[in-house]
Amino acid sequence: MNVFDKNVILIASMSKAEKRSFKLLYENDRANKAYLILFDLIEQHITWSFDAINEAFKKQTHKTITTASTYLHNLIIKHLIAENANKSLKVILFNQIERAKLLFDRKLVDEGFEELDKAYEQAELYEDEVLQLLILRTKIRFHEKLDFTRISEQELASIHMKQLALTKKSRLIDQHHFLYNTLRHRINRKGYITSAQKKEGFNDLIISELNLSSNDNSVGFEEEKLHYLFQSTYFLETGNTLSAVRNYKTLIELFEENRHLLVNPPIYYLNALEGIIQTLINARLYDDIESFLQKIRGLDDENHPADFRLHIQFLDYTTQLTVYLAKGNLEAIDALNEAFAESLLKKQENLLPNEQIHIYILQAATFIYNNNFKEARKILSNSITKYKVFQKQPLFKILRLIYLLMKAYNEDINYTTSEIISIRNQSKGEAVNPIETIILKFAKEYPLPKTKHQQQLLWQKYETKITKALTDKYSQKTLTLFDFTLYIKSQILNVPIKKLLETVEQKS
C-alpha cells in the first residue's frame, strides 16, 4: 500500500472534530501549503482515484504529489496521537506519574507522593489494574530511594498485598478476554451455530467460562462486562432467545450504570445493543426494537471515529430495512434508501466485507419481494463474484442460497445441479439445519406445476416440511435476512410475496 492510499484511509477514519482541529492547527502554514491542498482534495473527493486527485493537485500546486503525501501522512499521525493523548486516561495518568518522578528527583518528595496518590485514585476509579500496578511500583521505588525511612513495615506489606490482588485480578480479566475472543473466533470461522452438533463444539468454552465466573470472588466492571458479553453472545448464537435477551439487558444496564468506564468510542456498549436487536429480530419481536435503536442513534457523536459512526449508520439502516421487509412495509423502503444515501450507501466500500454482504442480501430481498427478479439477480451475481474469498462466512452462504433459487427460477439446471453439490460438499461432516435441506430440495423442483390443483398438492408437501423445520431453533437464523419459506410458498402458489405479506399483516 502506497502513502497516498494510507492517507485516504486515515482521512476517511477521522471524525469531523479531528478534521476541524487539524485544519485549524495548520491553516496558517503557508510555506508548505501543498499538503493542505492534498488533504482538502482527499477529504472532499474520498472516492476519487489516485490519478484524478493527482491531476487536480498538479493543477493547483504545480508540484508532484509524492513529497506532499509523505509529509501529510506523518503530520496526520502526529496530530491524531496528540489529539488522542488529550482524551486518553492512560496518557494523562502516565504524564502524572512522570510528573511525580520529576518532583521526587528534584527533592520535592511530598509533592511527588501526592501526585502518585492522585493518579492512583483516578486509576482505581476507572478500574485500570495496569496503571494501578505501575503507580504502586513507582511508589515502592520512591521508598527504596529513601531507604524506607518514611514507611512502616505494615504499610509496605499493605502495598505489596494490593499488588498481588491487582495481579490476580488482571490475570482473571485476561482469562475472560481469552474465552470471549475464542468464542467470537469460532463463530466467525465455523459459522453460525445451526445445529445441536455444532453447539457441542462450543461446550468446552461455556464450561470454562462458567467455572471462571463462579470462582471469581472479586468481580469488577470488566469481569462482569466480559461475562455477560460471553453469555449473551453464546445464547444468541444457540437460539436461546429468553436467556440472550435477559443477559443483554443486564449488560446494557451495567454499561449505563458505569458510563465513566466506557471506552472511547463505546464499542462494547454498541456491541451489546447490536446483540439484543439481533436477538429480537431472530425472535421476530419487532415492536421491541425501537427503544434500543434509539440508544444506538444516541451514540452517533461527531467526536467519535468515522468508522464507528459508519457502523452506527449500518445498524440503523439494516435494522429498519429488516423490519420493513418482515412486516411487508415495502413502500417505506425507497424513503429509507434516500435517507441513508449520503451517510451510508455511498460509503459501503468502507464497511467490513460481511457488512457489505449483509446490505446486498437485504437489497436483493427488497427486489425479490417486489417481484423484480432481474435486479435481484444482478446484485446477487455481482456479490457472489466480489466476495467469493469470504465463502466460509455465514452470510455468504445465505447469499449463495438466494442466488441458487434465482437460477432455479430461470431453470438453469446445470448451475442449479452443480451449486447444490458444491453447497452439500462444503457442509460435509456438519449437520445441516432443516430449512437449508428444504431450500436445496426445492431448487430441484423446477419447472413448477401450472395448475392450481398441482400447486396446492406441492405446497401441502412443503408446508408440512416447513412447519416441522420451524420448530427447530437453529433454522430461525437462516430466515433472519431472507424469508426462504415465504419465497417457496410464493413460487409454488404463484402468488407475489408482496401479496402474501399483506395477508400476514392483516391477520396480525
Buried (B, 14 or more C-beta within 10 A) or exposed (E): EEBBEBBBEBBBBBBEEBBEBBEEEBEEEEEEBBBBBBBBBBBEEBEBEBEEBBEBBEEEBEBEBEEBBBBBBEBBEEBBEEBEEEEBBBBEBBEBBEBBBEBBEEEBBEBBBEBBEBBBEBBBEBBBBEBBBBBBEBBBEBBEEEEEEEBEEEEEEEBEEBBEEBEBBBEBBEBBBBBBEBBBEBBEEBBBBBBEEBBEEBEEBBEBBEEBBEEBEEEBBBBBBBBBBBBBBBBBBBBBBEBBBBBBBBBBEBBEEBEEBBEBBBBBBBBBBBBBBBBBBBBBEBEEBEEBBEBBEEBEBEEBBBBBBBBBBBBBBBBBBBBBBBBBBBEEBEEBBEBBEEBBBEBEEBBEBBBBBBBBBBBBBBBBBBEEBEBBBBBBBEBBEEBEEBEEBBBBBBBBBBBBBBBBBEEBEEBBEEBBEEBEEEBEEBBBBBBBBBBBBBBEBBEBBEEEEEBBEBBEEBBEBBEEBBEBBBBBBBBBBBBBBBBBBBBBBEEEBBEBBEEEEEEE
